[in-house]
Amino acid sequence: MKYILLLLLTIIIFPLSSCGEPELILEGNSSVYGDTDIAVGMSFPPFSNSDQIDFTVTELKKLATNRIRIAIDWRNREPAQGEFYWTPMDLRMETAKDNNVLVFLTVASVCPEWAKEPSGSDNANLMDENLLKTFVEAVLLRYDNIDKIQFGNEWESGTEDGTAYFNTASIERFVAYNNILYDAVQSLSPETEVVLGGLTRTYPIVEYFVENGTYPDFSGLTLAGGATVDYLEGRVDKIKTQYDEKGIKQNVEYVLEHAKYDILDIHLYDDPENWPEYLTVLPDDKPILVSEFGGPNSEFERTWASYQAERMDAYIDAIEQLPIIEAYYFKLVDSDTSYHQHSGLFYSNLNMKPARNVFAARLTPGY
C-alpha cells in the first residue's frame, strides 16, 4: 500500500512527458538563475495562435517564469495606412496580461510598402519617420502591459532581409528610428524600459579576441559535419574582414553614443566559455540584458539531445557569471526557420527534450 501511494505521489509531482522523461515542475514565479538576481525569460516562444499561446503559457507556469520576448510587425498590423488589424496582437497581449506575464516587445525594423522610402545602398529598410512615430504611438496607446520595448534586432549583423544597417546614412536613420521609439515611450508609457539591440557577438569577438591577438576558446564545443577548430578560426577571420570592410566598429560606437536607451542587449550562442570576455568590451554605464542565448549551433556543432542537455549547464554557468539583469533563452520549441534550429527545449512536435529539465533544475522560483 505504501508503495502504491508513493508511486501515485511521484506521478502527481513529476508527470511523464510525451517522450517518457519526468517533467520537472517548479513553484512560485519570477524565476532567477541560482542565487543571482538574473531574471529568466523565453525569447520568441510559440505565440502566434491560441494553441501555441496555451502551450507556452502552460510551460511558463511550470517553469515559474513570467517573462517573454515577442515581436510586432508593422506590415501585419497596419497593411493599409490607417487600417489596423490588431486581433492577433490583442490575443497575445491580453493573454500575457491575464497570466501576469511580462512582455518584452521587439518592433521589427520593417514597414508596410506605403511607409517605405528607397532602401539604403546597404539594402537597409528605410521608412518615413513621421509614419513610424504614428505607428509606435498607436502600439503604446493600445497596450499598457509592455515591460520592455526595442526597435530592430541584430541590426549590425549583416542579415539579408534589409534589417541590417551599415552605411553612414542608414546608421543615422536607425538611430533616428530608435529615438522616435524612445521619445514616444517617455511621453506615453514612461514605466516601459527601452532596450537597444540586440547586438550579435560580431563586435565583441573582434574587439576582444582578434585585437588581443587570439581566437575564442572553442575547446568546449563538440564539432560535427566535418568542422574543425581551424574552420571556426577561419570564420573568425572572415568576421574580422567584414567588420573592417563595413565599418562595424564605427557603426556600433556611433549608435552607442547617439541612441537613447535604458538597457543594452546582446545575443550569446554556442561558446559559453567566451561569454564573460565578450561582455568586457561593452559599455558599463547602462544595465545589460541577454535577449537571446542558447545552442547548439546546427551548422557546425553536434545537435544530439544528450549533448544539448550537457551544454545547457555550461550555458547557465556562464550566464550566472555575467553582469546582466535578465536572460532570455532562445527558444522554447525547435524551429527550422531559425538559424539555431535545434536550440529548443522541446522538439517541433512538442515532445520534451532532456535539456528542458536541466534548464528547469537551474532555476530558483519565488523572487
C-alpha positions in Angstrom: 0.0 0.0 0.0 2.9 2.4 0.9 4.5 1.6 -2.4 1.3 2.4 -4.4 0.9 5.7 -2.5 4.5 6.6 -3.2 4.1 5.8 -6.9 0.9 7.9 -7.1 2.7 10.9 -5.4 5.6 10.5 -7.8 3.3 10.6 -10.9 1.5 13.7 -9.5 4.6 15.6 -8.7 6.6 14.5 -11.8 4.2 13.7 -14.6 5.7 11.9 -17.5 6.3 14.0 -20.7 5.3 12.7 -24.1 8.9 11.4 -24.6 8.8 9.5 -21.3 11.1 11.7 -19.2 10.0 13.0 -15.8 8.8 16.6 -16.1 10.3 18.9 -13.5 7.7 21.4 -12.3 8.7 24.4 -10.2 6.6 26.5 -7.9 6.4 30.3 -7.5 7.0 32.9 -10.1 9.7 35.3 -11.5 12.4 32.7 -11.6 16.1 33.7 -11.5 19.3 31.7 -12.1 20.7 30.1 -8.9 21.2 32.6 -6.2 21.7 35.5 -8.6 19.2 38.3 -9.4 19.3 37.5 -13.1 15.6 37.1 -14.2 14.8 34.4 -16.7 12.6 34.6 -19.7 11.8 33.0 -23.1 12.8 34.6 -26.4 10.3 34.2 -29.2 8.4 31.2 -27.9 5.4 29.9 -29.9 2.8 32.7 -29.5 1.0 33.1 -32.8 -2.3 31.4 -32.2 -4.4 30.1 -29.3 -2.9 26.6 -29.4 0.6 27.9 -29.3 -0.2 30.5 -26.7 -1.8 27.9 -24.4 1.3 25.6 -24.7 3.7 28.5 -24.0 1.7 29.9 -21.0 1.4 26.4 -19.5 5.1 25.8 -19.8 6.0 29.2 -18.4 3.9 28.4 -15.3 5.6 25.0 -14.9 9.0 26.8 -15.1 7.8 29.6 -12.7 9.0 32.0 -15.4 7.0 35.1 -16.2 8.9 36.9 -19.0 8.6 36.5 -22.7 10.1 38.4 -25.7 7.8 38.6 -28.7 7.8 40.7 -31.9 5.4 43.0 -33.6 5.5 43.5 -37.4 4.1 46.8 -38.7 3.3 45.3 -42.1 0.8 42.9 -40.5 -0.7 45.3 -38.0 -1.3 48.2 -40.5 -1.4 46.7 -44.0 -3.1 49.9 -45.4 -2.4 53.3 -43.9 -4.9 54.0 -41.1 -6.4 50.5 -41.3 -5.3 48.5 -38.4 -5.6 44.7 -37.8 -4.9 44.3 -34.1 -6.8 41.0 -33.4 -3.8 38.6 -33.3 -1.7 41.0 -31.3 -4.6 41.7 -28.9 -4.8 38.0 -28.2 -1.1 37.8 -27.4 -1.1 40.8 -25.2 -4.3 40.1 -23.4 -3.3 36.6 -22.6 0.1 37.8 -21.3 -1.7 40.3 -19.1 -4.2 37.8 -17.8 -1.4 35.5 -16.8 0.9 38.1 -15.3 3.5 37.6 -18.0 5.9 40.5 -18.6 6.2 41.3 -22.3 9.5 42.4 -23.9 8.3 43.7 -27.3 10.6 43.9 -30.3 9.4 46.2 -33.0 10.7 44.7 -36.2 12.7 47.1 -38.3 10.4 46.7 -41.3 7.4 48.6 -42.6 4.5 48.4 -45.0 5.1 49.3 -48.6 3.1 52.6 -48.2 5.6 53.7 -45.5 8.8 52.7 -47.3 11.5 55.0 -48.6 14.1 53.9 -51.1 16.5 51.4 -49.4 20.0 52.5 -48.5 22.9 51.4 -50.5 23.4 48.6 -47.9 19.8 47.4 -48.6 18.6 48.7 -45.2 14.9 49.1 -44.7 14.3 52.8 -44.6 10.9 54.3 -43.7 9.0 57.6 -43.2 9.8 58.8 -39.7 6.5 60.5 -39.1 4.6 57.4 -40.1 6.8 55.3 -37.9 6.1 57.7 -35.0 2.3 57.3 -35.6 2.5 53.5 -35.6 4.7 53.4 -32.4 2.3 55.7 -30.6 -0.7 53.6 -31.6 1.1 50.5 -30.2 1.9 52.2 -26.9 -1.6 53.6 -26.5 -3.2 50.3 -27.2 -1.1 48.1 -24.9 -0.4 49.1 -21.3 1.5 45.9 -20.3 4.7 46.4 -22.3 7.5 45.9 -19.8 10.3 46.5 -22.2 10.5 47.5 -25.9 13.1 47.8 -28.6 13.4 48.8 -32.3 15.1 46.3 -34.5 17.1 43.1 -33.9 20.7 42.2 -34.8 20.8 45.5 -36.8 24.6 45.3 -37.3 24.9 41.6 -38.2 24.5 41.6 -42.0 21.2 39.9 -42.4 19.7 39.6 -45.9 16.2 40.9 -45.3 17.1 44.6 -45.1 17.2 44.8 -41.4 20.9 45.4 -41.1 22.3 49.0 -41.2 25.9 49.6 -42.4 26.4 52.8 -44.4 26.6 56.2 -42.6 23.1 57.3 -43.8 21.5 54.1 -42.8 23.1 54.1 -39.3 21.9 57.6 -38.7 18.4 56.6 -39.7 18.5 53.6 -37.4 19.4 55.9 -34.5 16.5 58.2 -35.5 14.0 55.3 -35.5 15.3 54.1 -32.1 15.0 57.6 -30.7 11.5 58.0 -32.1 10.6 55.0 -30.1 12.3 56.2 -27.0 10.7 59.6 -27.1 7.2 58.1 -27.6 7.8 55.8 -24.6 8.8 58.7 -22.4 5.6 60.5 -23.4 3.1 57.7 -23.4 4.5 54.8 -21.3 7.3 56.1 -19.1 7.3 52.9 -17.0 8.3 50.9 -20.0 12.1 50.5 -20.5 13.7 51.0 -23.9 16.3 48.3 -24.9 19.0 48.9 -27.5 19.9 45.9 -29.6 20.2 43.2 -29.9 23.9 43.2 -30.7 25.4 39.9 -32.0 28.8 38.7 -31.0 30.4 40.2 -34.0 31.5 43.4 -32.2 32.9 41.7 -29.0 34.6 38.8 -31.0 36.6 41.2 -32.9 37.3 43.8 -30.2 38.3 41.3 -27.5 39.8 38.3 -29.3 41.1 39.4 -32.7 42.5 42.7 -31.3 44.2 40.8 -28.5 45.9 38.5 -30.9 44.0 35.4 -30.0 40.9 33.4 -31.1 37.9 32.4 -28.9 38.2 29.3 -26.8 36.4 26.6 -28.9 37.5 23.7 -26.7 34.1 23.2 -25.1 32.4 22.5 -28.4 31.9 19.0 -29.8 32.1 19.7 -33.6 30.2 17.9 -36.3 29.7 17.9 -40.0 33.4 17.9 -40.7 34.0 21.1 -38.8 37.3 21.7 -37.1 38.8 24.3 -34.9 40.7 25.6 -37.9 37.4 26.0 -39.7 36.0 28.1 -36.8 39.1 30.2 -36.6 38.7 30.8 -40.3 35.2 32.0 -39.7 36.5 34.5 -37.1 39.0 35.8 -39.8 36.0 36.3 -42.2 34.1 38.1 -39.4 37.1 40.4 -39.0 37.3 41.1 -42.7 33.6 42.0 -42.8 34.0 44.0 -39.7 36.6 46.2 -41.3 35.0 46.4 -44.7 31.7 47.6 -43.3 33.0 49.8 -40.5 31.1 47.9 -37.9 33.2 49.2 -35.0 32.5 52.8 -36.0 28.8 52.0 -36.6 28.3 50.3 -33.2 30.1 53.1 -31.4 28.1 55.7 -33.2 24.8 54.0 -32.1 26.0 53.6 -28.6 26.8 57.3 -28.4 23.8 58.7 -30.1 20.9 56.3 -29.4 18.6 56.9 -26.4 18.0 53.8 -24.3 17.8 52.4 -20.8 19.2 48.9 -21.3 21.8 47.4 -23.7 21.0 44.0 -25.3 23.4 41.3 -26.6 22.8 37.8 -28.0 25.1 34.9 -26.9 25.2 31.5 -28.5 27.3 28.3 -28.7 30.5 29.1 -26.9 29.7 30.0 -23.3 33.3 29.6 -22.3 33.8 33.0 -24.0 30.7 34.9 -23.0 32.2 36.7 -19.9 35.0 38.0 -22.2 32.5 39.2 -24.8 30.8 41.4 -22.3 34.0 43.1 -21.2 34.0 45.3 -24.3 30.5 46.6 -23.8 29.9 50.0 -22.1 29.1 49.6 -18.4 27.1 52.8 -17.9 23.8 51.1 -18.6 22.3 47.8 -17.5 22.8 44.8 -19.8 20.4 42.0 -20.7 20.8 39.0 -22.9 17.6 38.7 -25.0 18.8 35.5 -26.8 21.1 32.8 -25.6 21.4 29.1 -26.3 22.7 26.4 -28.6 23.9 24.1 -30.0 24.9 25.5 -33.4 23.1 23.5 -36.1 25.7 24.3 -38.7 28.9 23.0 -37.0 28.1 21.6 -33.6 26.7 18.2 -32.5 22.9 18.5 -32.1 22.2 15.3 -30.2 19.6 15.9 -27.4 22.0 14.4 -24.8 24.8 16.8 -25.9 22.4 19.8 -25.7 21.5 18.8 -22.2 25.1 18.6 -21.2 25.9 22.0 -22.7 22.9 23.6 -21.0 24.7 23.6 -17.7 27.6 25.3 -19.4 25.3 28.0 -20.8 23.8 28.7 -17.4 27.1 28.6 -15.6 28.3 31.3 -18.0 25.1 33.4 -17.6 25.4 33.3 -13.8 28.9 34.9 -14.2 27.7 37.9 -16.3 26.9 41.4 -15.0 23.4 41.3 -16.5 19.9 41.8 -15.2 17.9 39.4 -17.4 18.5 36.5 -19.8 16.0 35.1 -22.3 16.5 31.6 -23.6 16.2 31.0 -27.4 14.0 29.2 -27.7 11.2 27.1 -26.2 10.5 24.9 -29.3 12.7 23.9 -32.2 12.1 25.8 -35.4 13.5 25.0 -38.8 13.1 28.7 -39.7 15.7 29.7 -37.2 19.5 29.6 -37.6 19.7 27.9 -34.2 17.0 25.4 -35.2 18.0 22.8 -32.6 18.2 25.0 -29.6 14.6 24.5 -28.4 13.7 22.9 -25.1 11.1 20.9 -26.9 11.1 19.3 -30.4 8.9 20.8 -33.0 6.3 18.0 -32.3 6.3 19.4 -28.7 8.0 16.3 -27.2 10.2 17.4 -24.3 14.0 17.3 -24.7 16.4 16.4 -21.9 17.7 20.0 -21.9 14.4 21.3 -20.7 14.7 19.6 -17.3 18.4 20.7 -17.0 17.2 24.3 -17.7 14.4 24.0 -15.1 16.6 22.5 -12.4 18.9 25.6 -12.6 16.0 28.0 -11.8 15.1 29.4 -8.4 11.5 30.4 -8.3 9.7 32.8 -6.0 11.7 36.0 -6.4 
